[in-house]
Amino acid sequence: MNALKTALLLGLMSGLLLVGGEAIAGRQGLYYALGIAAVMNFGSYFFSEKLALMTYNAQPVTPEENPDAYRRVEPIVRGLTQRMGLPMPKLWLIPDPSPNAFATGRNPSHASVAFTQGILQLMNDNEIEGVVAHELGHVLHRDILISSIAAMLAAAITFLARMAFWFGGSRDEEDRGGGVIGGILMMILAPIAAMLIQMAISRSREYDADAASAKYVGSPYPLINGLQKLDSWSKRIPLDATPSTAHMFIIQPFTGQSLMRLFSTHPSTEDRIARLQAMR
């Protein structure tokens, strides 16, 4: 059901991009929108992993680099990948005391899982296993690619809306009045709609990754305990995350600002735990 919902939301976002382009700049705007969507999707497919890891100064977790972290997490990750039928991802350490983790990569053969120093210090091995299974659930479902496309489409829609300042609607004289009004409406409403759709896609994928953790660990409680710790400690030690990458983390980075649930990239921790408890 969540997969169907995600496909419908992505289709809606793509349609919004094309309709918005035509409303802002007529047929020429539609071509601009198609071109922007193609470029954005290409960029998100090939470069989102590198950009995300560079953003947080992630360091490789290997026997030579960060050997302590390697000895702890490598057996956990390897065991889960064997159960889930996935290739072994690259492992990364983020030098930040705020507890969190994320997975990235365009497909299971090019995947990475990154942990902050804070999450390794906070959690026991069972909780780390629950977190890793959640992140590998994203890899299994190709959620990283889906979320990256949604983020890039939202950015393209916002860019097109800003172009309304320059185009001022359709160039055809007979349609100019309506085009200007349509352009103004799209300039205001399109970025909001794109953001809401992107957030809804992100929330639906989190539920499925939580379910994957419960399934492949064999119990929902390692992730439940992990989410409880993350919810508490991420507020005490905020992570300075960029808005474009906040959706990637297992729990939404706390910034000290209260956000409406509608504008959140993650479901509430209470809702996630309630769903996990129902899987007993």
Residue frames as qw, qx, qy, qz and C-alpha x, y, z in Angstrom:
[[0.000, 0.884, 0.467, 0.000, 0.00, 0.00, 0.00],
 [0.294, -0.806, 0.111, 0.502, 2.82, 2.40, 0.87],
 [0.432, -0.115, 0.600, 0.663, 4.55, 1.55, -2.43],
 [0.209, 0.635, 0.642, 0.375, 1.39, 2.46, -4.38],
 [0.169, -0.931, -0.248, 0.209, 1.03, 5.64, -2.37],
 [0.418, -0.567, 0.319, 0.635, 4.64, 6.58, -3.13],
 [0.373, 0.189, 0.663, 0.621, 4.18, 5.98, -6.87],
 [0.067, 0.813, 0.548, 0.187, 1.04, 8.11, -6.92],
 [0.283, -0.883, -0.067, 0.368, 2.74, 10.93, -5.00],
 [0.431, -0.335, 0.471, 0.693, 5.75, 10.92, -7.32],
 [0.275, 0.456, 0.677, 0.508, 3.41, 11.01, -10.31],
 [0.086, -0.912, -0.398, 0.042, 1.54, 13.92, -8.75],
 [0.369, -0.732, 0.154, 0.552, 4.79, 15.78, -8.15],
 [0.402, -0.029, 0.605, 0.687, 5.94, 15.20, -11.74],
 [0.144, 0.688, 0.630, 0.330, 2.58, 16.42, -13.02],
 [0.222, -0.909, -0.204, 0.287, 2.83, 19.51, -10.84],
 [0.432, -0.451, 0.363, 0.691, 6.26, 20.24, -12.31],
 [0.290, 0.239, 0.666, 0.645, 4.96, 20.04, -15.89],
 [0.027, -0.818, -0.552, -0.160, 1.73, 21.96, -15.24],
 [0.343, -0.816, -0.080, 0.458, 3.66, 24.57, -13.32],
 [0.417, -0.228, 0.446, 0.759, 6.14, 25.03, -16.13],
 [0.165, 0.478, 0.648, 0.569, 3.36, 25.58, -18.65],
 [0.186, -0.874, -0.445, 0.054, 1.46, 27.94, -16.34],
 [0.401, -0.705, 0.063, 0.582, 4.57, 30.03, -15.73],
 [0.056, -0.567, 0.463, 0.679, 5.94, 30.24, -19.27],
 [0.730, 0.449, -0.100, -0.506, 3.56, 28.52, -21.68],
 [0.964, 0.250, -0.088, 0.017, 4.85, 25.81, -24.03],
 [0.427, 0.642, -0.487, 0.411, 8.39, 27.03, -23.55],
 [0.402, -0.542, 0.532, -0.512, 7.98, 26.62, -19.80],
 [0.961, -0.044, 0.152, -0.228, 6.79, 23.04, -20.31],
 [0.808, 0.447, -0.292, 0.247, 10.00, 22.28, -22.21],
 [0.037, 0.658, -0.533, 0.530, 12.02, 23.94, -19.46],
 [0.718, -0.381, 0.377, -0.444, 10.26, 21.77, -16.89],
 [0.987, 0.156, -0.031, -0.029, 10.98, 18.58, -18.83],
 [0.581, 0.582, -0.402, 0.402, 14.63, 19.54, -19.18],
 [0.224, -0.614, 0.512, -0.558, 14.99, 20.42, -15.51],
 [0.885, -0.230, 0.242, -0.325, 13.32, 17.16, -14.44],
 [0.923, 0.309, -0.185, 0.137, 15.68, 15.13, -16.65],
 [0.351, 0.614, -0.476, 0.523, 18.79, 16.89, -15.34],
 [0.466, -0.533, 0.432, -0.559, 17.64, 16.69, -11.71],
 [0.966, -0.100, 0.115, -0.211, 16.84, 12.98, -11.95],
 [0.792, 0.432, -0.314, 0.297, 20.21, 12.26, -13.57],
 [0.095, 0.627, -0.495, 0.594, 22.01, 14.19, -10.85],
 [0.671, -0.429, 0.352, -0.493, 20.08, 12.54, -8.03],
 [0.991, 0.079, -0.078, -0.079, 20.76, 9.07, -9.46],
 [0.799, 0.345, -0.273, 0.409, 24.51, 9.40, -9.77],
 [0.322, 0.469, -0.355, 0.742, 25.65, 12.01, -7.27],
 [0.546, -0.680, -0.067, -0.485, 23.31, 12.10, -4.24],
 [0.899, -0.318, -0.213, 0.212, 25.40, 9.51, -2.32],
 [0.614, 0.172, -0.158, 0.754, 28.68, 11.42, -2.67],
 [0.066, -0.599, -0.015, -0.798, 27.05, 14.75, -1.84],
 [0.709, -0.617, -0.172, -0.296, 25.35, 13.40, 1.30],
 [0.869, -0.249, -0.177, 0.389, 28.56, 11.84, 2.63],
 [0.448, 0.326, -0.077, 0.829, 30.61, 14.96, 1.84],
 [0.283, -0.722, -0.149, -0.613, 28.04, 17.17, 3.56],
 [0.732, -0.652, 0.032, -0.194, 28.63, 15.42, 6.89],
 [0.075, 0.738, -0.658, 0.126, 32.37, 14.82, 6.50],
 [0.958, -0.158, 0.145, -0.191, 31.79, 11.06, 6.67],
 [0.021, -0.652, 0.755, 0.063, 34.91, 8.93, 7.09],
 [0.742, 0.135, -0.611, -0.242, 35.29, 5.32, 5.84],
 [0.704, -0.451, 0.462, -0.295, 34.85, 2.56, 8.39],
 [0.818, 0.374, -0.436, 0.007, 37.50, -0.01, 7.49],
 [0.875, -0.339, -0.179, 0.294, 40.05, -2.11, 9.41],
 [0.563, 0.174, -0.071, 0.805, 42.60, 0.60, 8.61],
 [0.087, -0.324, 0.043, -0.941, 40.40, 3.64, 9.22],
 [0.589, -0.315, 0.205, -0.716, 38.20, 3.69, 12.32],
 [0.412, 0.131, -0.901, -0.020, 39.04, 0.08, 13.30],
 [0.138, 0.086, 0.773, -0.614, 37.05, 0.20, 16.56],
 [0.579, 0.317, 0.137, -0.739, 33.86, 1.16, 14.76],
 [0.561, 0.328, -0.653, -0.389, 34.59, -1.46, 12.08],
 [0.192, 0.091, -0.953, 0.214, 34.98, -4.29, 14.59],
 [0.284, 0.218, 0.653, -0.668, 31.66, -3.37, 16.16],
 [0.572, 0.452, 0.154, -0.667, 29.34, -2.65, 13.24],
 [0.337, 0.405, -0.716, -0.458, 30.77, -4.79, 10.41],
 [0.013, -0.049, -0.998, 0.046, 29.56, -8.15, 11.84],
 [0.327, 0.461, 0.580, -0.586, 26.11, -6.68, 12.53],
 [0.447, 0.579, -0.192, -0.655, 25.77, -5.27, 9.02],
 [0.221, 0.318, -0.864, -0.322, 27.16, -8.40, 7.35],
 [0.153, 0.167, 0.945, -0.237, 24.76, -10.68, 9.21],
 [0.406, 0.562, 0.407, -0.595, 21.77, -8.58, 8.22],
 [0.375, 0.548, -0.444, -0.601, 22.77, -8.29, 4.57],
 [0.077, 0.135, -0.974, -0.162, 23.00, -12.07, 4.37],
 [0.238, 0.380, 0.814, -0.370, 19.51, -12.42, 5.82],
 [0.366, 0.691, 0.215, -0.585, 18.10, -9.75, 3.51],
 [0.739, 0.369, 0.464, 0.319, 19.89, -10.93, 0.37],
 [0.188, 0.982, -0.021, -0.023, 21.76, -7.65, -0.10],
 [0.688, 0.410, -0.270, 0.535, 25.35, -6.86, -1.06],
 [0.557, -0.498, -0.305, 0.591, 27.56, -5.53, 1.72],
 [0.164, 0.953, 0.144, 0.212, 27.28, -1.71, 1.76],
 [0.448, 0.391, -0.337, 0.731, 30.13, 0.68, 2.43],
 [0.513, -0.696, -0.451, 0.222, 30.28, 1.83, 6.04],
 [0.255, 0.587, -0.076, 0.765, 30.93, 5.41, 7.15],
 [0.448, -0.530, -0.510, 0.508, 31.42, 7.28, 10.42],
 [0.058, 0.812, 0.177, 0.553, 30.17, 10.84, 10.90],
 [0.449, -0.011, -0.501, 0.740, 32.20, 12.75, 13.50],
 [0.313, -0.464, -0.059, -0.827, 29.22, 14.19, 15.35],
 [0.038, -0.071, 0.840, -0.537, 28.04, 13.54, 18.92],
 [0.626, 0.112, 0.155, -0.756, 24.34, 13.71, 17.98],
 [0.439, -0.026, 0.898, 0.022, 22.96, 10.16, 17.64],
 [0.667, 0.537, 0.079, -0.510, 21.66, 9.35, 14.17],
 [0.453, -0.152, 0.788, 0.387, 22.26, 7.24, 11.06],
 [0.617, 0.573, 0.033, -0.538, 21.29, 7.12, 7.40],
 [0.674, 0.073, 0.648, 0.347, 21.62, 5.00, 4.26],
 [0.337, 0.754, -0.142, -0.546, 22.36, 6.36, 0.82],
 [0.269, -0.243, 0.827, 0.429, 23.21, 5.12, -2.65],
 [0.476, 0.247, -0.316, -0.783, 21.43, 4.69, -5.96],
 [0.861, -0.001, -0.379, -0.338, 20.85, 0.91, -5.67],
 [0.874, -0.469, 0.119, -0.043, 21.74, -2.06, -3.44],
 [0.872, 0.166, 0.004, 0.460, 25.05, -2.56, -5.27],
 [0.342, 0.430, -0.122, 0.827, 26.07, 1.06, -4.63],
 [0.505, -0.767, -0.295, -0.265, 24.83, 1.60, -1.08],
 [0.322, 0.321, -0.540, 0.708, 26.37, 3.16, 2.01],
 [0.557, -0.707, -0.430, -0.064, 25.32, 3.19, 5.64],
 [0.262, 0.496, -0.336, 0.757, 26.59, 6.03, 7.83],
 [0.590, -0.618, -0.491, 0.168, 26.57, 6.22, 11.63],
 [0.043, -0.863, 0.221, -0.453, 27.33, 9.19, 13.84],
 [0.329, 0.270, -0.744, 0.515, 29.80, 8.77, 16.68],
 [0.403, -0.236, 0.385, -0.796, 26.94, 9.64, 19.00],
 [0.866, -0.042, -0.146, -0.476, 24.76, 6.68, 18.02],
 [0.750, 0.196, -0.605, 0.182, 27.59, 4.19, 18.53],
 [0.125, 0.261, -0.632, 0.719, 28.25, 5.60, 21.99],
 [0.520, -0.166, 0.220, -0.808, 24.56, 5.65, 22.96],
 [0.873, 0.036, -0.114, -0.473, 23.26, 2.26, 21.83],
 [0.605, -0.318, 0.730, 0.003, 23.96, -1.36, 22.64],
 [0.083, -0.208, 0.831, 0.510, 24.52, -3.92, 19.89],
 [0.227, 0.464, 0.856, -0.019, 20.87, -5.07, 19.77],
 [0.187, 0.825, 0.272, -0.458, 19.68, -1.49, 19.24],
 [0.010, -0.578, 0.530, 0.621, 22.36, -0.91, 16.61],
 [0.205, 0.092, 0.925, 0.306, 21.09, -4.03, 14.83],
 [0.242, 0.691, 0.647, -0.214, 17.56, -2.62, 14.83],
 [0.106, 0.818, -0.088, -0.559, 18.82, 0.67, 13.38],
 [0.115, -0.379, 0.749, 0.532, 20.96, -1.05, 10.74],
 [0.272, 0.329, 0.894, 0.134, 18.03, -3.26, 9.68],
 [0.235, 0.815, 0.361, -0.387, 15.90, -0.12, 9.26],
 [0.063, 0.737, -0.370, -0.562, 18.53, 1.50, 7.05],
 [0.155, -0.158, 0.892, 0.393, 19.03, -1.67, 5.02],
 [0.348, 0.563, 0.730, -0.172, 15.25, -1.75, 4.62],
 [0.250, 0.825, -0.026, -0.506, 15.58, 1.55, 2.78],
 [0.030, -0.490, 0.741, 0.459, 18.25, -0.03, 0.57],
 [0.305, 0.164, 0.936, 0.071, 16.10, -3.11, -0.06],
 [0.317, 0.722, 0.584, -0.194, 13.11, -0.96, -1.08],
 [0.448, 0.329, 0.288, 0.780, 15.28, 1.48, -3.09],
 [0.163, -0.884, -0.412, 0.148, 13.94, 4.29, -0.94],
 [0.400, -0.530, 0.136, 0.735, 17.13, 6.31, -1.27],
 [0.211, 0.128, 0.586, 0.772, 16.59, 6.73, -4.99],
 [0.092, -0.706, -0.659, -0.244, 12.87, 7.45, -4.53],
 [0.327, -0.819, -0.269, 0.387, 13.54, 10.09, -1.87],
 [0.373, -0.345, 0.295, 0.809, 16.33, 11.67, -3.90],
 [0.127, 0.368, 0.643, 0.659, 14.08, 11.97, -6.95],
 [0.202, -0.812, -0.547, -0.031, 11.32, 13.47, -4.81],
 [0.390, -0.693, -0.067, 0.602, 13.76, 15.99, -3.33],
 [0.304, -0.130, 0.456, 0.826, 15.11, 16.94, -6.74],
 [0.025, 0.567, 0.674, 0.472, 11.62, 17.29, -8.22],
 [0.276, -0.844, -0.401, 0.225, 10.65, 19.53, -5.33],
 [0.375, -0.523, 0.164, 0.748, 13.75, 21.65, -5.94],
 [0.223, 0.169, 0.614, 0.738, 12.91, 21.88, -9.66],
 [0.093, -0.750, -0.622, -0.204, 9.35, 22.97, -8.91],
 [0.340, -0.797, -0.182, 0.464, 10.63, 25.64, -6.53],
 [0.362, -0.266, 0.386, 0.805, 13.11, 26.81, -9.17],
 [0.117, 0.441, 0.671, 0.584, 10.36, 27.05, -11.77],
 [0.197, -0.839, -0.499, 0.090, 8.20, 29.02, -9.38],
 [0.350, -0.662, 0.049, 0.661, 11.01, 31.53, -8.95],
 [0.314, 0.073, 0.571, 0.755, 11.29, 31.77, -12.73],
 [0.075, 0.770, 0.626, 0.101, 7.80, 33.28, -12.67],
 [0.220, -0.785, -0.059, 0.576, 9.45, 36.53, -11.63],
 [0.201, -0.378, 0.529, 0.733, 11.20, 36.59, -15.00],
 [0.090, 0.226, 0.825, 0.510, 8.59, 35.08, -17.31],
 [0.294, 0.175, 0.257, -0.904, 5.44, 36.50, -15.76],
 [0.674, 0.338, 0.530, -0.388, 3.25, 33.79, -17.29],
 [0.692, 0.375, 0.556, 0.268, 2.49, 32.73, -20.85],
 [0.228, -0.331, 0.310, 0.862, 4.06, 34.74, -23.70],
 [0.106, 0.441, 0.731, 0.509, 1.03, 34.41, -25.94],
 [0.093, -0.154, 0.070, -0.981, -0.75, 37.76, -25.98],
 [0.587, -0.334, -0.400, -0.619, -4.22, 36.26, -25.97],
 [0.785, -0.370, -0.492, 0.071, -3.36, 34.20, -22.91],
 [0.360, 0.410, -0.416, 0.727, -1.17, 36.77, -21.20],
 [0.439, -0.520, 0.185, -0.709, -3.68, 37.82, -18.53],
 [0.936, -0.266, -0.061, -0.223, -4.44, 34.28, -17.49],
 [0.811, 0.248, -0.364, 0.385, -0.79, 33.34, -17.79],
 [0.090, 0.539, -0.411, 0.730, 0.30, 36.07, -15.40],
 [0.677, -0.432, 0.194, -0.563, -2.32, 34.99, -12.85],
 [0.985, -0.027, -0.169, -0.023, -1.38, 31.35, -13.30],
 [0.607, 0.420, -0.423, 0.526, 2.27, 32.18, -12.91],
 [0.195, -0.550, 0.393, -0.710, 1.67, 34.10, -9.70],
 [0.861, -0.302, 0.087, -0.399, -0.43, 31.27, -8.26],
 [0.938, 0.141, -0.259, 0.183, 2.18, 28.69, -9.20],
 [0.329, 0.565, -0.441, 0.615, 4.93, 30.86, -7.75],
 [0.410, -0.478, 0.412, -0.658, 3.15, 30.83, -4.39],
 [0.871, -0.157, 0.210, -0.416, 1.44, 27.45, -4.26],
 [0.853, 0.353, -0.384, -0.014, 3.73, 25.11, -6.21],
 [0.290, 0.466, -0.710, 0.441, 6.67, 25.10, -3.75],
 [0.502, -0.272, 0.530, -0.627, 4.29, 24.47, -0.83],
 [0.923, 0.125, 0.019, -0.364, 2.56, 21.62, -2.64],
 [0.700, 0.456, -0.533, 0.133, 5.89, 20.11, -3.70],
 [0.004, 0.452, -0.712, 0.538, 7.19, 20.22, -0.15],
 [0.702, -0.147, 0.395, -0.575, 4.05, 18.59, 1.25],
 [0.927, 0.261, -0.183, -0.198, 4.22, 15.77, -1.31],
 [0.486, 0.510, -0.641, 0.306, 7.93, 15.22, -0.63],
 [0.276, -0.378, 0.655, -0.593, 7.27, 15.00, 3.12],
 [0.855, 0.001, 0.199, -0.479, 4.42, 12.53, 2.59],
 [0.826, 0.382, -0.414, 0.000, 6.65, 10.28, 0.46],
 [0.224, 0.495, -0.699, 0.465, 9.38, 10.36, 3.11],
 [0.527, -0.274, 0.526, -0.608, 6.97, 9.46, 5.93],
 [0.928, 0.124, -0.014, -0.351, 5.49, 6.50, 4.04],
 [0.704, 0.436, -0.537, 0.162, 8.95, 5.05, 3.37],
 [0.088, -0.489, 0.676, -0.544, 9.91, 5.27, 7.06],
 [0.789, -0.143, 0.329, -0.499, 7.03, 3.00, 8.08],
 [0.932, 0.292, -0.193, -0.095, 8.10, 0.35, 5.57],
 [0.436, 0.537, -0.614, 0.381, 11.73, 0.51, 6.73],
 [0.419, -0.401, 0.574, -0.578, 10.59, 0.09, 10.34],
 [0.924, 0.036, 0.142, -0.353, 8.62, -3.00, 9.32],
 [0.770, 0.460, -0.426, 0.118, 11.69, -4.40, 7.55],
 [0.032, 0.549, -0.672, 0.496, 13.71, -3.99, 10.74],
 [0.683, -0.220, 0.471, -0.513, 11.16, -5.93, 12.79],
 [0.937, 0.261, -0.071, -0.221, 11.00, -8.66, 10.15],
 [0.735, 0.472, -0.432, 0.224, 14.71, -9.28, 9.63],
 [0.054, -0.512, 0.660, -0.547, 15.83, -8.77, 13.22],
 [0.434, -0.200, -0.878, -0.005, 13.03, -11.08, 14.35],
 [0.290, -0.642, -0.592, 0.391, 11.56, -8.64, 16.86],
 [0.142, 0.844, 0.207, 0.474, 10.44, -5.00, 16.81],
 [0.551, -0.808, -0.153, 0.146, 11.93, -4.25, 20.23],
 [0.640, -0.180, 0.116, 0.738, 15.55, -3.49, 19.25],
 [0.191, 0.432, 0.313, 0.824, 14.28, -0.71, 16.98],
 [0.380, -0.807, -0.382, -0.243, 11.66, 0.41, 19.51],
 [0.647, -0.621, -0.103, 0.430, 14.35, 0.82, 22.16],
 [0.518, 0.027, 0.235, 0.822, 16.61, 2.53, 19.66],
 [0.023, 0.642, 0.398, 0.656, 13.92, 4.99, 18.57],
 [0.490, -0.817, -0.303, 0.011, 13.15, 5.87, 22.17],
 [0.625, -0.448, 0.051, 0.638, 16.79, 6.70, 22.83],
 [0.376, 0.251, 0.372, 0.811, 17.13, 8.61, 19.57],
 [0.126, -0.785, -0.441, -0.416, 14.02, 10.66, 20.23],
 [0.535, -0.806, -0.162, 0.192, 15.33, 11.72, 23.62],
 [0.623, -0.434, 0.191, 0.622, 19.02, 12.25, 22.91],
 [0.421, 0.404, 0.411, 0.701, 18.71, 13.91, 19.50],
 [0.140, -0.902, -0.278, -0.300, 16.87, 16.74, 21.26],
 [0.597, -0.743, 0.052, 0.297, 19.60, 17.09, 23.87],
 [0.409, -0.434, 0.490, 0.636, 22.37, 17.05, 21.25],
 [0.610, 0.692, 0.184, -0.340, 20.96, 18.54, 18.01],
 [0.647, 0.030, 0.527, 0.550, 22.46, 17.59, 14.64],
 [0.145, 0.653, -0.129, -0.732, 23.17, 20.46, 12.26],
 [0.510, 0.236, 0.774, 0.293, 21.51, 18.83, 9.24],
 [0.096, 0.152, -0.358, -0.916, 20.72, 20.49, 5.93],
 [0.630, 0.264, 0.306, -0.664, 17.03, 20.62, 4.91],
 [0.659, 0.434, -0.450, -0.418, 17.79, 18.71, 1.68],
 [0.468, 0.240, -0.845, 0.093, 19.21, 15.71, 3.58],
 [0.394, -0.262, 0.566, -0.675, 17.07, 15.65, 6.75],
 [0.865, 0.063, -0.047, -0.495, 14.76, 13.03, 5.22],
 [0.659, 0.370, -0.654, 0.030, 17.64, 10.53, 5.00],
 [0.010, -0.368, 0.766, -0.527, 18.21, 10.07, 8.73],
 [0.316, -0.264, -0.911, 0.023, 16.50, 7.38, 10.80],
 [0.180, -0.746, -0.557, 0.316, 15.00, 10.09, 12.98],
 [0.257, 0.861, 0.181, 0.401, 14.42, 13.68, 11.94],
 [0.502, 0.087, -0.322, 0.798, 17.34, 15.82, 13.11],
 [0.259, -0.823, -0.463, 0.203, 16.18, 18.08, 15.91],
 [0.398, 0.465, 0.059, 0.788, 16.82, 21.76, 15.18],
 [0.162, -0.246, -0.470, 0.832, 15.22, 23.39, 18.20],
 [0.349, 0.059, -0.159, -0.922, 12.18, 24.51, 16.16],
 [0.494, 0.242, 0.762, -0.341, 8.71, 23.03, 16.55],
 [0.177, 0.148, -0.648, -0.726, 7.33, 21.83, 13.22],
 [0.752, 0.113, 0.153, -0.631, 3.82, 20.93, 12.24],
 [0.677, -0.071, 0.732, 0.035, 3.44, 17.19, 11.63],
 [0.693, 0.666, 0.257, -0.098, 2.31, 17.93, 8.09],
 [0.357, 0.875, -0.324, 0.045, 5.69, 19.49, 7.31],
 [0.553, -0.572, 0.606, 0.004, 7.77, 16.72, 8.93],
 [0.463, 0.474, -0.698, -0.272, 9.96, 14.36, 6.91],
 [0.236, 0.065, -0.951, 0.188, 9.31, 11.60, 9.48],
 [0.578, -0.562, -0.496, -0.324, 6.24, 10.22, 11.23],
 [0.401, -0.724, 0.345, -0.442, 6.14, 10.96, 14.93],
 [0.169, 0.347, -0.896, 0.219, 8.23, 8.60, 17.04],
 [0.497, 0.009, 0.637, -0.589, 5.10, 7.70, 19.01],
 [0.798, 0.370, -0.023, -0.475, 3.30, 6.57, 15.83],
 [0.535, 0.492, -0.684, -0.054, 6.29, 4.54, 14.68],
 [0.065, -0.256, 0.877, -0.401, 6.62, 2.80, 18.03],
 [0.656, 0.135, 0.431, -0.605, 2.87, 2.07, 18.15],
 [0.788, 0.423, -0.286, -0.344, 3.04, 0.41, 14.72],
 [0.364, 0.442, -0.806, 0.148, 6.09, -1.61, 15.74],
 [0.322, -0.154, 0.764, -0.538, 4.43, -2.76, 18.96],
 [0.777, 0.242, 0.168, -0.557, 1.47, -3.99, 16.91],
 [0.652, 0.468, -0.568, -0.182, 3.85, -6.34, 15.04],
 [0.329, -0.446, 0.778, -0.296, 4.53, -8.50, 18.09]]
